[in-house]
Amino acid sequence: MTIRALTDDDIKAAARAAAEQHIPVREANDYCLGSDNWNTFNEAYRAREAQLHMQRQELAEAA
């Protein structure tokens, strides 16, 4: 088995999945506060959270 470092894409995918499952960002983001990985996770989480919010608004307006 090969062990590899996480890529930004891995971190972003985890962040999006956490947002979709409504896991609070403070619980989901294990990276060292202020690190590049922490920032990558937070940015991806917040972006997906905003996207989900917009989708819910559009569905509510369409109903």
C-alpha positions as CSV (number, residue, x, y, z in Angstrom):
1,M,0.0,0.0,0.0
2,T,1.2,3.5,-0.9
3,I,0.7,6.4,1.4
4,R,0.4,9.8,-0.2
5,A,0.0,13.3,1.1
6,L,-3.5,14.9,0.8
7,T,-3.9,17.2,-2.1
8,D,-5.9,20.4,-2.1
9,D,-8.5,18.5,-4.2
10,D,-8.8,15.8,-1.4
11,I,-9.2,18.5,1.2
12,K,-11.9,20.3,-0.8
13,A,-13.8,17.1,-1.5
14,A,-13.9,16.4,2.3
15,A,-15.0,19.9,3.0
16,R,-17.8,19.7,0.4
17,A,-19.0,16.4,1.8
18,A,-19.0,17.8,5.4
19,A,-21.1,20.8,4.3
20,E,-23.5,18.5,2.5
21,Q,-23.9,16.4,5.6
22,H,-24.4,19.6,7.8
23,I,-21.4,18.8,9.9
24,P,-20.3,22.0,11.7
25,V,-17.1,23.4,10.2
26,R,-15.4,23.5,13.6
27,E,-16.0,19.8,14.0
28,A,-15.1,18.8,10.4
29,N,-11.9,20.9,10.0
30,D,-9.1,19.1,11.9
31,Y,-6.3,21.1,10.4
32,C,-4.0,23.4,12.3
33,L,-5.7,26.7,12.8
34,G,-4.5,29.2,10.2
35,S,-2.6,26.6,8.1
36,D,-2.9,26.4,4.4
37,N,-4.9,23.2,4.7
38,W,-7.2,24.8,7.3
39,N,-7.8,27.8,4.9
40,T,-8.4,25.4,1.9
41,F,-10.9,23.4,3.9
42,N,-12.7,26.5,5.2
43,E,-12.9,28.1,1.8
44,A,-14.3,25.0,0.1
45,Y,-16.7,24.3,3.0
46,R,-18.1,27.9,2.9
47,A,-18.4,27.9,-0.9
48,R,-20.4,24.6,-0.8
49,E,-22.5,25.9,2.1
50,A,-23.4,29.0,0.1
51,Q,-24.1,26.9,-3.0
52,L,-26.5,24.7,-1.0
53,H,-28.2,27.7,0.5
54,M,-28.8,29.2,-3.0
55,Q,-30.2,25.9,-4.2
56,R,-32.6,25.7,-1.3
57,Q,-33.8,29.3,-1.9
58,E,-34.4,28.5,-5.6
59,L,-36.4,25.5,-4.7
60,A,-38.5,27.5,-2.2
61,E,-39.1,30.2,-4.7
62,A,-40.2,27.7,-7.4
63,A,-42.7,26.1,-5.0
